[in-house]
């Protein structure tokens, strides 16, 4: 009762990362930008000694702009649409 290991093709992890990043769309980047903006604001608030409210006043417009861009300025279009 020995298990036979499944052989997987050897693939460089860097090549896999490049493939994933190359397949990322504009909307994938939008999903990354919003939480990163708030995370950077929280870190900046603690490092620079400003209040969290002041830091959020900078991050919130970034999030709003990204949402407006994704929903209204460049909305997703169905591939079958003319």
C-alpha positions in Angstrom: 0.0 0.0 0.0 2.4 2.6 -1.2 1.2 5.8 -2.7 2.7 6.9 -5.9 3.5 10.6 -6.0 2.0 12.6 -8.8 4.7 14.0 -11.0 4.1 17.6 -11.8 5.9 19.5 -14.6 8.7 21.7 -13.2 7.7 25.3 -13.8 9.5 28.3 -12.7 7.5 30.2 -10.1 8.6 33.5 -11.6 7.1 32.4 -15.0 3.8 31.5 -13.3 3.7 35.0 -11.6 4.4 36.7 -14.9 1.6 34.8 -16.5 -0.9 35.7 -13.7 0.1 39.4 -13.8 -0.1 39.5 -17.6 -3.7 38.1 -17.4 -4.8 40.8 -14.9 -7.4 43.1 -16.3 -8.1 46.8 -15.4 -10.8 45.6 -13.0 -8.4 43.3 -11.2 -6.2 46.3 -10.6 -9.2 48.3 -9.3 -9.8 45.6 -6.8 -6.2 45.9 -5.6 -6.0 49.7 -5.6 -8.9 50.4 -3.2 -7.7 48.3 -0.2 -4.1 49.3 -0.8 -5.0 53.0 -0.6 -6.6 52.5 2.8 -3.8 50.3 4.1 -1.2 52.9 3.1 -3.3 55.6 4.8 -3.4 53.6 8.0 0.3 53.0 7.9 1.0 56.6 7.1 -1.3 57.7 10.0 0.6 55.7 12.5 4.1 56.6 11.1 3.5 60.3 10.5 1.5 60.8 13.6 -1.6 62.2 11.9 -5.1 61.2 12.9 -6.8 58.3 11.2 -9.6 60.6 10.1 -7.1 62.8 8.2 -5.5 59.8 6.6 -8.9 58.4 5.5 -9.8 61.8 4.0 -6.9 61.2 1.6 -7.7 57.5 0.9 -11.5 57.9 0.5 -11.3 60.1 -2.6 -8.9 57.6 -4.2 -11.4 54.8 -3.6 -14.3 56.9 -4.9 -12.4 57.8 -8.0 -11.5 54.1 -8.7 -15.1 53.1 -8.3 -16.3 55.9 -10.5 -13.7 54.9 -13.1 -14.7 51.2 -13.0 -18.4 51.7 -13.0 -19.1 54.9 -15.1 -16.0 56.1 -17.0 -14.8 52.6 -18.2 -17.6 50.2 -17.5 -17.2 46.5 -18.4 -18.5 45.7 -21.8 -19.9 42.4 -23.0 -17.6 40.8 -25.6 -20.6 40.1 -27.9 -21.7 43.7 -27.9 -21.1 45.9 -31.0 
